[in-house]
């Protein structure tokens, strides 16, 4: 292997590395830009079920829940999927790990099923990712292009 081949292999390796990093940054950056427009993030989801084995789970009265939590809890009881969105912040920490909630003499197990938080990322990640993809592609094909131009110039 001569020096030219070593440089070509190094350029291809760096090109592939930049390309891979750029794809990751472009995908995450692009997702962060469009997620709110497509409704991919939003309110947390409260899941309610019957309390089977709730040993060690705290017990909370439905009246102790905040307004949005209580509304979501009552809606979740009445839906076939037993879940509802909490239209506001989570103020009862016990719901994050799961709690037994008493409501109208009945006991229910309620837990946050999904927080549906938006990805928070710098808006420059997407254009930088696209630039890295382009730079990586150029670096990867540059040794081949160099050899092609040399053969064209010789003939």
Z-matrix of the N, CA and C atoms (Angstrom, degrees):
N
C 1 1.441
C 2 1.529 1 107.47
N 3 1.317 2 114.18 1 127.98
C 4 1.456 3 118.49 2 178.25
C 5 1.520 4 110.79 3 -96.13
N 6 1.287 5 115.70 4 -179.66
C 7 1.470 6 121.50 5 -176.06
C 8 1.531 7 111.38 6 -63.61
N 9 1.320 8 118.42 7 -38.30
C 10 1.465 9 122.08 8 -179.93
C 11 1.527 10 111.11 9 -63.15
N 12 1.327 11 116.27 10 -41.78
C 13 1.464 12 119.95 11 178.66
C 14 1.532 13 110.99 12 -66.55
N 15 1.307 14 117.44 13 -39.10
C 16 1.470 15 121.04 14 178.55
C 17 1.528 16 110.57 15 -63.42
N 18 1.322 17 116.19 16 -41.92
C 19 1.470 18 119.86 17 178.19
C 20 1.529 19 110.04 18 -65.85
N 21 1.337 20 117.32 19 -40.13
C 22 1.471 21 121.09 20 179.34
C 23 1.528 22 110.64 21 -63.07
N 24 1.328 23 117.52 22 -45.23
C 25 1.466 24 120.26 23 178.25
C 26 1.528 25 111.37 24 -63.51
N 27 1.327 26 116.98 25 -40.20
C 28 1.464 27 120.86 26 179.07
C 29 1.524 28 110.63 27 -64.88
N 30 1.333 29 116.67 28 -42.65
C 31 1.464 30 119.90 29 179.12
C 32 1.531 31 111.15 30 -63.57
N 33 1.329 32 116.74 31 -41.34
C 34 1.474 33 119.60 32 178.93
C 35 1.528 34 111.28 33 -66.13
N 36 1.331 35 116.25 34 -40.43
C 37 1.465 36 119.59 35 177.95
C 38 1.523 37 110.50 36 -62.74
N 39 1.325 38 117.34 37 -48.69
C 40 1.469 39 120.58 38 179.07
C 41 1.527 40 111.21 39 -63.53
N 42 1.320 41 116.32 40 -37.95
C 43 1.463 42 119.80 41 177.53
C 44 1.512 43 112.07 42 -62.58
N 45 1.326 44 116.44 43 -44.83
C 46 1.469 45 120.28 44 178.61
C 47 1.521 46 110.93 45 -64.97
N 48 1.324 47 116.88 46 -39.09
C 49 1.468 48 120.98 47 178.80
C 50 1.526 49 110.99 48 -64.90
N 51 1.314 50 118.15 49 -47.51
C 52 1.464 51 121.58 50 178.10
C 53 1.525 52 111.28 51 -62.81
N 54 1.323 53 116.12 52 -39.54
C 55 1.458 54 120.98 53 178.91
C 56 1.532 55 110.73 54 -61.23
N 57 1.326 56 116.49 55 -46.07
C 58 1.474 57 120.92 56 -179.28
C 59 1.522 58 111.55 57 -64.73
N 60 1.309 59 117.09 58 -43.84
C 61 1.475 60 120.39 59 178.33
C 62 1.514 61 109.80 60 -64.41
N 63 1.324 62 116.76 61 -40.60
C 64 1.458 63 121.06 62 179.83
C 65 1.512 64 113.06 63 -63.97
N 66 1.338 65 116.81 64 -38.74
C 67 1.467 66 119.25 65 178.15
C 68 1.528 67 110.40 66 -62.37
N 69 1.324 68 116.94 67 -45.03
C 70 1.472 69 119.82 68 178.48
C 71 1.516 70 112.07 69 -60.26
N 72 1.315 71 116.32 70 -45.87
C 73 1.471 72 119.86 71 -179.53
C 74 1.522 73 111.38 72 -66.72
N 75 1.328 74 117.69 73 -40.22
C 76 1.467 75 120.42 74 -178.86
C 77 1.531 76 111.38 75 -67.54
N 78 1.330 77 117.30 76 -38.33
C 79 1.464 78 119.67 77 -179.89
C 80 1.526 79 110.89 78 -68.20
N 81 1.323 80 117.39 79 -48.74
C 82 1.468 81 120.30 80 -179.84
C 83 1.529 82 110.59 81 -66.16
N 84 1.324 83 117.22 82 -42.77
C 85 1.460 84 120.43 83 179.23
C 86 1.513 85 112.46 84 -64.87
N 87 1.334 86 116.80 85 -39.87
C 88 1.459 87 120.44 86 177.69
C 89 1.515 88 111.69 87 -67.12
N 90 1.323 89 116.89 88 -40.83
C 91 1.471 90 120.80 89 177.75
C 92 1.525 91 110.69 90 -62.21
N 93 1.322 92 116.59 91 -42.07
C 94 1.465 93 120.44 92 -179.27
C 95 1.523 94 111.03 93 -63.45
N 96 1.324 95 117.37 94 -31.51
C 97 1.463 96 120.19 95 -179.72
C 98 1.522 97 112.92 96 -73.05
N 99 1.332 98 118.68 97 -33.23
C 100 1.465 99 120.92 98 -172.80
C 101 1.526 100 114.65 99 -106.42
N 102 1.318 101 118.94 100 -6.16
C 103 1.458 102 120.58 101 -171.33
C 104 1.524 103 113.63 102 -61.28
N 105 1.307 104 118.58 103 -39.64
C 106 1.464 105 119.76 104 -179.77
C 107 1.524 106 111.68 105 -71.74
N 108 1.335 107 117.45 106 -36.19
C 109 1.456 108 121.15 107 -179.69
C 110 1.523 109 111.99 108 -64.18
N 111 1.316 110 117.73 109 -33.14
C 112 1.456 111 121.88 110 -178.98
C 113 1.525 112 112.80 111 -96.75
N 114 1.331 113 118.16 112 5.50
C 115 1.457 114 121.68 113 178.29
C 116 1.515 115 113.92 114 68.47
N 117 1.331 116 116.88 115 33.87
C 118 1.458 117 120.69 116 -177.85
C 119 1.520 118 112.89 117 -87.33
N 120 1.297 119 116.95 118 -2.82
C 121 1.460 120 120.36 119 175.40
C 122 1.515 121 107.58 120 -142.61
N 123 1.277 122 116.21 121 159.31
C 124 1.452 123 118.50 122 -178.41
C 125 1.506 124 112.28 123 171.10
N 126 1.313 125 114.17 124 -136.51
C 127 1.453 126 120.96 125 -173.93
C 128 1.526 127 112.06 126 -76.00
N 129 1.346 128 116.64 127 148.87
C 130 1.467 129 120.28 128 175.94
C 131 1.530 130 111.02 129 -65.95
N 132 1.319 131 116.28 130 152.74
C 133 1.459 132 121.61 131 -179.39
C 134 1.530 133 109.28 132 -107.50
N 135 1.334 134 115.49 133 129.07
C 136 1.457 135 122.30 134 177.83
C 137 1.521 136 108.12 135 -100.53
N 138 1.332 137 116.70 136 126.61
C 139 1.461 138 122.38 137 177.97
C 140 1.524 139 109.21 138 -108.47
N 141 1.328 140 116.12 139 134.74
C 142 1.460 141 121.95 140 -177.52
C 143 1.523 142 108.40 141 -123.95
N 144 1.341 143 115.99 142 136.58
C 145 1.462 144 120.90 143 176.98
C 146 1.525 145 108.58 144 -145.15
N 147 1.331 146 114.90 145 176.26
C 148 1.463 147 117.94 146 177.10
C 149 1.522 148 108.46 147 -77.98
N 150 1.329 149 116.87 148 142.69
C 151 1.468 150 119.08 149 -177.33
C 152 1.526 151 111.12 150 -77.01
N 153 1.341 152 117.40 151 105.40
C 154 1.463 153 120.07 152 179.44
C 155 1.528 154 109.72 153 -88.25
N 156 1.315 155 117.29 154 -69.15
C 157 1.463 156 120.72 155 178.23
C 158 1.518 157 107.34 156 -123.86
N 159 1.302 158 116.43 157 97.04
C 160 1.465 159 121.34 158 -175.42
C 161 1.513 160 111.43 159 -113.65
N 162 1.305 161 117.00 160 32.52
C 163 1.460 162 121.09 161 179.84
C 164 1.521 163 109.31 162 -61.50
N 165 1.288 164 116.22 163 125.73
C 166 1.462 165 121.07 164 178.40
C 167 1.515 166 113.86 165 88.52
N 168 1.330 167 118.60 166 -7.01
C 169 1.465 168 120.62 167 178.39
C 170 1.522 169 109.12 168 -81.96
N 171 1.335 170 116.60 169 137.57
C 172 1.469 171 118.64 170 178.54
C 173 1.526 172 110.91 171 -68.82
N 174 1.317 173 115.05 172 153.41
C 175 1.462 174 121.04 173 177.85
C 176 1.513 175 108.71 174 -106.79
N 177 1.333 176 115.56 175 131.51
C 178 1.459 177 122.10 176 -177.82
C 179 1.518 178 107.85 177 -130.11
N 180 1.315 179 116.69 178 137.51
C 181 1.459 180 120.48 179 174.05
C 182 1.524 181 108.72 180 -80.52
N 183 1.321 182 116.30 181 145.87
C 184 1.464 183 119.89 182 -179.11
C 185 1.524 184 111.06 183 -59.98
N 186 1.313 185 117.46 184 -29.33
C 187 1.461 186 120.88 185 178.18
C 188 1.518 187 113.46 186 -68.93
N 189 1.341 188 116.89 187 -20.31
C 190 1.459 189 120.71 188 179.07
C 191 1.528 190 113.27 189 -82.93
N 192 1.334 191 117.02 190 -11.06
C 193 1.461 192 120.72 191 177.98
C 194 1.524 193 109.49 192 -74.73
N 195 1.314 194 116.03 193 153.57
C 196 1.464 195 119.09 194 176.43
C 197 1.528 196 108.81 195 -69.37
N 198 1.310 197 117.11 196 167.84
C 199 1.462 198 121.72 197 -177.70
C 200 1.522 199 113.35 198 -55.31
N 201 1.341 200 118.91 199 -53.45
C 202 1.465 201 119.34 200 179.36
C 203 1.535 202 113.14 201 -64.01
N 204 1.334 203 117.17 202 -34.96
C 205 1.462 204 120.39 203 178.55
C 206 1.527 205 110.47 204 -67.00
N 207 1.318 206 116.82 205 -43.42
C 208 1.462 207 121.00 206 -179.81
C 209 1.535 208 110.53 207 -64.94
N 210 1.330 209 116.90 208 -42.08
C 211 1.466 210 120.93 209 178.19
C 212 1.525 211 110.69 210 -61.09
N 213 1.327 212 116.50 211 -45.15
C 214 1.467 213 120.74 212 179.04
C 215 1.529 214 110.34 213 -64.96
N 216 1.330 215 117.25 214 -37.73
C 217 1.463 216 121.31 215 -179.77
C 218 1.525 217 110.21 216 -63.77
N 219 1.319 218 117.16 217 -47.14
C 220 1.468 219 121.05 218 -179.32
C 221 1.532 220 110.40 219 -65.22
N 222 1.331 221 117.01 220 -39.92
C 223 1.468 222 120.32 221 177.10
C 224 1.528 223 111.12 222 -63.67
N 225 1.327 224 116.70 223 -40.70
C 226 1.466 225 120.61 224 -178.26
C 227 1.523 226 111.49 225 -65.62
N 228 1.318 227 117.11 226 -33.68
C 229 1.470 228 120.30 227 177.96
C 230 1.524 229 110.10 228 -64.49
N 231 1.330 230 116.46 229 -36.14
C 232 1.463 231 120.58 230 -175.92
C 233 1.518 232 115.45 231 -88.07
N 234 1.312 233 119.09 232 -6.18
C 235 1.460 234 119.89 233 -178.50
C 236 1.526 235 111.04 234 -96.43
N 237 1.327 236 117.64 235 152.88
C 238 1.469 237 120.43 236 178.34
C 239 1.533 238 112.92 237 -66.62
N 240 1.335 239 117.46 238 -28.47
C 241 1.466 240 120.17 239 -179.59
C 242 1.516 241 112.76 240 -83.84
N 243 1.312 242 117.58 241 -10.26
C 244 1.469 243 124.18 242 -179.56
C 245 1.523 244 112.54 243 58.44
N 246 1.334 245 115.61 244 37.49
C 247 1.457 246 119.67 245 175.88
C 248 1.525 247 109.46 246 -145.95
N 249 1.330 248 114.31 247 156.18
C 250 1.452 249 120.75 248 -179.54
C 251 1.521 250 109.06 249 -156.89
N 252 1.328 251 115.51 250 155.65
C 253 1.459 252 120.01 251 178.98
C 254 1.523 253 110.49 252 -85.17
N 255 1.331 254 115.48 253 140.11
C 256 1.460 255 121.68 254 175.20
C 257 1.521 256 106.60 255 -90.71
N 258 1.321 257 116.17 256 114.00
C 259 1.458 258 121.25 257 -176.94
C 260 1.530 259 109.85 258 -87.48
N 261 1.320 260 115.89 259 68.99
C 262 1.458 261 121.34 260 -179.44
C 263 1.517 262 110.03 261 156.99
N 264 1.321 263 116.59 262 -177.66
C 265 1.466 264 119.79 263 -179.04
C 266 1.529 265 112.06 264 -73.60
N 267 1.325 266 115.36 265 155.90
C 268 1.465 267 121.64 266 177.11
C 269 1.521 268 107.59 267 -86.05
N 270 1.312 269 116.43 268 115.50
C 271 1.466 270 120.64 269 -178.33
C 272 1.532 271 111.71 270 -102.92
N 273 1.312 272 118.76 271 -21.58
C 274 1.457 273 122.81 272 -179.83
C 275 1.528 274 108.22 273 -97.26
N 276 1.327 275 115.81 274 105.13
C 277 1.467 276 120.72 275 -176.45
C 278 1.524 277 112.98 276 -64.54
N 279 1.323 278 117.35 277 -26.01
C 280 1.463 279 120.19 278 -178.79
C 281 1.530 280 111.27 279 -62.30
N 282 1.327 281 117.96 280 -26.93
C 283 1.461 282 120.93 281 -179.99
C 284 1.526 283 112.02 282 -69.75
N 285 1.320 284 116.98 283 -23.78
C 286 1.472 285 119.65 284 -179.02
C 287 1.532 286 111.16 285 -64.85
N 288 1.329 287 117.43 286 -36.83
C 289 1.463 288 121.53 287 -179.76
C 290 1.522 289 111.94 288 -100.56
N 291 1.313 290 117.29 289 -14.24
C 292 1.455 291 122.03 290 -178.54
C 293 1.513 292 110.77 291 110.17
N 294 1.324 293 115.97 292 134.37
C 295 1.463 294 121.25 293 -178.54
C 296 1.520 295 109.77 294 -146.67
N 297 1.316 296 115.59 295 154.31
C 298 1.457 297 121.58 296 173.31
C 299 1.528 298 106.53 297 -87.18
N 300 1.324 299 115.30 298 123.62
C 301 1.467 300 120.69 299 -178.79
C 302 1.522 301 107.89 300 -112.38
N 303 1.323 302 115.84 301 126.80
C 304 1.461 303 120.30 302 177.02
C 305 1.525 304 108.43 303 -94.52
N 306 1.344 305 114.85 304 131.18
C 307 1.457 306 120.59 305 -177.69
C 308 1.525 307 108.13 306 -147.31
N 309 1.298 308 117.18 307 119.50
C 310 1.466 309 125.12 308 -179.76
C 311 1.526 310 111.96 309 51.66
N 312 1.323 311 115.70 310 44.78
C 313 1.458 312 121.64 311 177.02
C 314 1.524 313 114.46 312 79.56
N 315 1.296 314 118.20 313 -4.27
C 316 1.468 315 122.55 314 178.93
C 317 1.521 316 109.37 315 -103.10
N 318 1.339 317 115.12 316 154.87
C 319 1.462 318 120.52 317 177.23
C 320 1.527 319 108.61 318 -112.09
N 321 1.313 320 114.98 319 134.08
C 322 1.461 321 121.89 320 179.50
C 323 1.521 322 108.67 321 -131.53
N 324 1.325 323 115.34 322 148.85
C 325 1.456 324 120.06 323 174.24
C 326 1.525 325 106.99 324 -98.87
N 327 1.316 326 116.78 325 122.99
C 328 1.460 327 121.82 326 -177.69
C 329 1.525 328 109.37 327 -124.22
N 330 1.313 329 115.17 328 137.61
C 331 1.468 330 120.71 329 179.14
C 332 1.524 331 108.90 330 -151.18
N 333 1.322 332 114.74 331 152.50
C 334 1.456 333 120.36 332 175.08
C 335 1.527 334 107.37 333 -73.72
N 336 1.332 335 116.34 334 118.92
C 337 1.459 336 120.65 335 -178.57
C 338 1.512 337 112.61 336 -85.84
N 339 1.318 338 116.00 337 -34.43
C 340 1.460 339 120.34 338 -178.44
C 341 1.517 340 108.23 339 -156.34
N 342 1.325 341 115.40 340 136.37
C 343 1.462 342 119.01 341 179.28
C 344 1.526 343 112.13 342 -86.10
N 345 1.328 344 117.73 343 -22.19
C 346 1.467 345 123.13 344 178.98
C 347 1.518 346 112.58 345 49.58
N 348 1.308 347 116.85 346 42.05
C 349 1.454 348 120.13 347 -179.74
C 350 1.517 349 110.36 348 -77.96
N 351 1.309 350 115.28 349 146.86
C 352 1.460 351 120.56 350 177.03
C 353 1.533 352 109.66 351 -74.57
N 354 1.330 353 115.45 352 148.18
C 355 1.455 354 120.66 353 174.26
C 356 1.521 355 107.35 354 -74.47
N 357 1.317 356 116.32 355 123.39
C 358 1.460 357 120.69 356 179.49
C 359 1.525 358 107.36 357 -104.06
N 360 1.316 359 115.05 358 115.22
C 361 1.453 360 120.11 359 -177.02
C 362 1.522 361 107.79 360 -147.55
N 363 1.306 362 116.10 361 152.97
C 364 1.457 363 121.53 362 179.67
C 365 1.529 364 109.86 363 -61.23
N 366 1.326 365 118.68 364 135.09
C 367 1.469 366 120.27 365 -179.21
C 368 1.529 367 113.97 366 -63.31
N 369 1.318 368 118.08 367 -16.60
C 370 1.459 369 120.62 368 179.69
C 371 1.524 370 113.29 369 -78.22
N 372 1.322 371 118.08 370 -9.74
C 373 1.457 372 120.66 371 -177.65
C 374 1.527 373 110.78 372 -63.96
N 375 1.328 374 118.30 373 -39.55
C 376 1.466 375 120.61 374 -179.30
C 377 1.530 376 112.14 375 -64.29
N 378 1.347 377 119.28 376 -53.42
C 379 1.469 378 117.19 377 179.41
C 380 1.529 379 113.26 378 -64.47
N 381 1.334 380 117.08 379 -34.24
C 382 1.468 381 118.63 380 176.11
C 383 1.524 382 111.63 381 -66.04
N 384 1.320 383 116.85 382 -37.78
C 385 1.460 384 120.55 383 176.97
C 386 1.516 385 111.81 384 -64.00
N 387 1.326 386 116.47 385 -43.03
C 388 1.463 387 120.15 386 177.91
C 389 1.530 388 110.33 387 -63.82
N 390 1.326 389 116.61 388 -40.69
C 391 1.466 390 120.36 389 178.45
C 392 1.535 391 110.86 390 -64.15
N 393 1.325 392 117.30 391 -39.65
C 394 1.467 393 120.15 392 177.71
C 395 1.527 394 111.83 393 -66.37
N 396 1.327 395 117.01 394 -36.87
C 397 1.461 396 120.05 395 176.53
C 398 1.528 397 109.57 396 -62.08
N 399 1.320 398 116.87 397 -46.51
C 400 1.468 399 120.61 398 179.70
C 401 1.530 400 111.41 399 -64.48
N 402 1.320 401 116.34 400 -45.68
C 403 1.462 402 120.33 401 179.76
C 404 1.529 403 111.24 402 -63.00
N 405 1.324 404 117.00 403 -41.26
C 406 1.457 405 121.02 404 178.03
C 407 1.519 406 111.69 405 -64.34
N 408 1.319 407 117.03 406 -41.12
C 409 1.469 408 120.23 407 178.53
C 410 1.524 409 110.68 408 -64.22
N 411 1.316 410 116.37 409 -42.63
C 412 1.469 411 120.07 410 178.80
C 413 1.526 412 110.50 411 -64.10
N 414 1.332 413 116.68 412 -44.07
C 415 1.462 414 119.79 413 179.87
C 416 1.525 415 111.03 414 -64.59
N 417 1.322 416 117.46 415 -35.21
C 418 1.467 417 120.75 416 -178.58
C 419 1.528 418 112.00 417 -69.68
N 420 1.327 419 117.27 418 -40.52
C 421 1.469 420 119.63 419 -176.63
C 422 1.527 421 112.93 420 -91.64
N 423 1.323 422 118.62 421 -8.06
C 424 1.472 423 120.13 422 -176.24
C 425 1.530 424 113.60 423 -60.97
N 426 1.335 425 121.55 424 -40.43
C 427 1.469 426 118.43 425 177.41
C 428 1.534 427 112.45 426 -62.86
N 429 1.318 428 116.83 427 -38.21
C 430 1.457 429 120.43 428 178.68
C 431 1.523 430 110.26 429 -66.81
N 432 1.324 431 117.02 430 -43.50
C 433 1.463 432 120.49 431 178.30
C 434 1.526 433 111.26 432 -63.90
N 435 1.306 434 116.46 433 -38.57
C 436 1.462 435 120.31 434 178.99
C 437 1.521 436 110.70 435 -61.77
N 438 1.331 437 116.05 436 -45.19
C 439 1.467 438 119.59 437 178.62
C 440 1.529 439 111.05 438 -65.32
N 441 1.314 440 117.10 439 -38.26
C 442 1.457 441 120.29 440 179.42
C 443 1.531 442 110.64 441 -64.58
N 444 1.357 443 116.47 442 -45.18
C 445 1.467 444 119.75 443 178.23
C 446 1.528 445 111.33 444 -62.86
N 447 1.328 446 117.95 445 -38.12
C 448 1.459 447 121.27 446 178.08
C 449 1.527 448 111.10 447 -63.63
N 450 1.339 449 116.66 448 -41.01
C 451 1.456 450 118.94 449 179.19
C 452 1.516 451 111.58 450 -69.10
N 453 1.332 452 118.16 451 -34.19
C 454 1.457 453 121.95 452 177.91
C 455 1.527 454 109.81 453 -67.97
N 456 1.316 455 117.33 454 -40.20
C 457 1.460 456 121.57 455 -179.03
C 458 1.535 457 111.73 456 -69.87
N 459 1.330 458 117.31 457 -32.39
C 460 1.462 459 120.78 458 179.69
C 461 1.514 460 112.16 459 -72.51
N 462 1.316 461 117.61 460 -31.67
C 463 1.464 462 118.93 461 -177.32
C 464 1.494 463 114.47 462 -92.33
